[in-house]
Amino acid sequence: MTGAAGRAGVLPLYPQPGPERPLRGLYLDHDLRGSGGGLIYANFISSLDGRVALPNTRGVFGVPAAIANPRDWWLFQELAIQADSVLVSGRYLRARARGEVQDLFAAFHDPRYSELRAWREAQGLSAWPRVVVLSRAVDFAPPAGIEASRLLVLTGASGAVSAGAQRLRVAGAAVIAAGPENDIDARRVRGVLSEAGCGLVYAVGGPQVLHLLASGGALDRLYLSLAPQLLGGERLSTLVEGDAFEPAPVLRLHSLYYDQTTHGAGAGQLFACYAVGEAEDVRERG
Ligand SMILES: NC(=O)c1ccc[n+]([C@@H]2O[C@H](COP(=O)([O-])OP(=O)(O)OC[C@H]3O[C@@H](n4cnc5c(N)ncnc54)[C@H](OP(=O)(O)O)[C@@H]3O)[C@@H](O)[C@H]2O)c1
């Protein structure tokens, strides 16, 4: 493993407690590719008081530095490397172009993750995933280092006929209207992704994207790292941002691990994975 993630193990707590096992391979062993086609899975790290993003000293929102850590980041890469498609927001691509945010595509090119790329190659997967972008504004350029032909942009009807959409199409990207006006219709997301052959989709957007996916029945698993810290702060993002869910979806604990070595002696973070809805239950029984 990259030295950053260290050698210490994690303790499985659920469904089968213990024994300690290596961090390395933890989420590769979830065998997402074996779970049958178009699983859509998201991943967040949160503080105990529910902060997933806070403004930094320049006022730019991002993952709070106090909770970001290499062991969680390693698992992020293990989830990324299994995906056929990585789903981001248009806002993320604009922030990436300004150099303001972490590189969510690191697994596919960063030297620290070469062993994960070797794993990907051994599965017969393409070196790079498809990049799915959810956007109203459609005002971003194809991200540096990623071929435009890998981009699939989902937007509303107006975004799909915008000048930005036209520029992206000329560059080689696909732009699809998945809603009648400005917004993507959440209920159409799973169908559009499936028709476009997006396969296993790793959703790494933020709270609005998670809300969209969950409200549209387009989320199968939520990976959630819980850092044992209280952060406070009055401007903040939590896991989801949007209207109240009605009814509120119930998530089922799929697995839970205790990582003793992060955040100081014995403090520990938790790596949880929740399954959402019936589709995941059926896959697991099948
Ligand atoms: N702690 C964590 O694990 C974690 C994980 C992910 C993100 N974050 C943080 O969360 C913050 C926000 O992340 P983010 O900007 O990637 O995600 P986001 O807030 O979920 O995405 C917002 C963008 O998604 C698009 N969008 C949302 N709803 C839409 C709809 N109905 N139809 C069409 N497009 C829609 C819009 O893009 P356009 O503006 O292009 O129209 C919108 O600006 C960042 O600070 C990030 O660092 C934290």
Ligand as a Chemical Component Dictionary entry (heavy atoms), coordinates in Angstrom:
data_LIG
# 
_chem_comp.id                   LIG 
_chem_comp.type                 NON-POLYMER 
_chem_comp.pdbx_formal_charge   0 
_chem_comp.three_letter_code    LIG 
# 
loop_
_chem_comp_atom.comp_id 
_chem_comp_atom.atom_id 
_chem_comp_atom.alt_atom_id 
_chem_comp_atom.type_symbol 
_chem_comp_atom.charge 
_chem_comp_atom.model_Cartn_x 
_chem_comp_atom.model_Cartn_y 
_chem_comp_atom.model_Cartn_z 
_chem_comp_atom.pdbx_ordinal 
LIG N1  N1  N 0  -17.136 15.260 2.738   1  
LIG C1  C1  C 0  -17.270 14.634 1.598   2  
LIG O1  O1  O 0  -17.060 13.425 1.529   3  
LIG C2  C2  C 0  -17.722 15.380 0.361   4  
LIG C3  C3  C 0  -18.098 14.652 -0.772  5  
LIG C4  C4  C 0  -18.494 15.352 -1.903  6  
LIG C5  C5  C 0  -18.507 16.745 -1.896  7  
LIG N2  N2  N 1  -18.152 17.400 -0.774  8  
LIG C6  C6  C 0  -18.163 18.872 -0.724  9  
LIG O2  O2  O 0  -19.477 19.333 -1.010  10 
LIG C7  C7  C 0  -19.403 20.590 -1.686  11 
LIG C8  C8  C 0  -20.276 20.584 -2.926  12 
LIG O3  O3  O 0  -19.837 19.602 -3.821  13 
LIG P1  P1  P 0  -20.261 19.564 -5.339  14 
LIG O4  O4  O 0  -20.328 20.944 -5.897  15 
LIG O5  O5  O -1 -19.440 18.549 -6.027  16 
LIG O6  O6  O 0  -21.680 18.930 -5.300  17 
LIG P2  P2  P 0  -23.193 19.436 -5.178  18 
LIG O7  O7  O 0  -23.336 20.568 -4.236  19 
LIG O8  O8  O 0  -23.922 18.212 -4.891  20 
LIG O9  O9  O 0  -23.492 19.865 -6.681  21 
LIG C9  C9  C 0  -24.050 21.091 -6.986  22 
LIG C10 C10 C 0  -24.136 21.205 -8.483  23 
LIG O10 O10 O 0  -24.754 20.034 -9.070  24 
LIG C11 C11 C 0  -25.563 20.421 -10.170 25 
LIG N3  N3  N 0  -26.949 20.082 -9.844  26 
LIG C12 C12 C 0  -27.480 19.876 -8.622  27 
LIG N4  N4  N 0  -28.796 19.579 -8.729  28 
LIG C13 C13 C 0  -29.093 19.581 -10.035 29 
LIG C14 C14 C 0  -30.285 19.341 -10.788 30 
LIG N5  N5  N 0  -31.466 19.026 -10.202 31 
LIG N6  N6  N 0  -30.219 19.422 -12.120 32 
LIG C15 C15 C 0  -29.071 19.738 -12.732 33 
LIG N7  N7  N 0  -27.900 19.963 -12.091 34 
LIG C16 C16 C 0  -27.916 19.892 -10.748 35 
LIG C17 C17 C 0  -25.368 21.927 -10.343 36 
LIG O11 O11 O 0  -24.244 22.087 -11.230 37 
LIG P3  P3  P 0  -24.070 23.409 -12.134 38 
LIG O12 O12 O 0  -23.640 24.474 -11.158 39 
LIG O13 O13 O 0  -23.033 23.044 -13.128 40 
LIG O14 O14 O 0  -25.400 23.709 -12.734 41 
LIG C18 C18 C 0  -25.010 22.364 -8.928  42 
LIG O15 O15 O 0  -24.299 23.578 -8.862  43 
LIG C19 C19 C 0  -17.923 20.824 -1.987  44 
LIG O16 O16 O 0  -17.420 21.716 -1.044  45 
LIG C20 C20 C 0  -17.293 19.478 -1.801  46 
LIG O17 O17 O 0  -15.948 19.531 -1.384  47 
LIG C21 C21 C 0  -17.761 16.751 0.369   48 
# 
loop_
_chem_comp_bond.comp_id 
_chem_comp_bond.atom_id_1 
_chem_comp_bond.atom_id_2 
_chem_comp_bond.value_order 
_chem_comp_bond.pdbx_ordinal 
LIG N1  C1  SING 1  
LIG C1  O1  DOUB 2  
LIG C1  C2  SING 3  
LIG C2  C3  SING 4  
LIG C2  C21 DOUB 5  
LIG C3  C4  DOUB 6  
LIG C4  C5  SING 7  
LIG C5  N2  DOUB 8  
LIG N2  C6  SING 9  
LIG N2  C21 SING 10 
LIG C6  O2  SING 11 
LIG C6  C20 SING 12 
LIG O2  C7  SING 13 
LIG C7  C8  SING 14 
LIG C7  C19 SING 15 
LIG C8  O3  SING 16 
LIG O3  P1  SING 17 
LIG P1  O4  DOUB 18 
LIG P1  O5  SING 19 
LIG P1  O6  SING 20 
LIG O6  P2  SING 21 
LIG P2  O7  DOUB 22 
LIG P2  O8  SING 23 
LIG P2  O9  SING 24 
LIG O9  C9  SING 25 
LIG C9  C10 SING 26 
LIG C10 O10 SING 27 
LIG C10 C18 SING 28 
LIG O10 C11 SING 29 
LIG C11 N3  SING 30 
LIG C11 C17 SING 31 
LIG N3  C12 SING 32 
LIG N3  C16 SING 33 
LIG C12 N4  DOUB 34 
LIG N4  C13 SING 35 
LIG C13 C14 SING 36 
LIG C13 C16 DOUB 37 
LIG C14 N5  SING 38 
LIG C14 N6  DOUB 39 
LIG N6  C15 SING 40 
LIG C15 N7  DOUB 41 
LIG N7  C16 SING 42 
LIG C17 O11 SING 43 
LIG C17 C18 SING 44 
LIG O11 P3  SING 45 
LIG P3  O12 DOUB 46 
LIG P3  O13 SING 47 
LIG P3  O14 SING 48 
LIG C18 O15 SING 49 
LIG C19 O16 SING 50 
LIG C19 C20 SING 51 
LIG C20 O17 SING 52 
# 
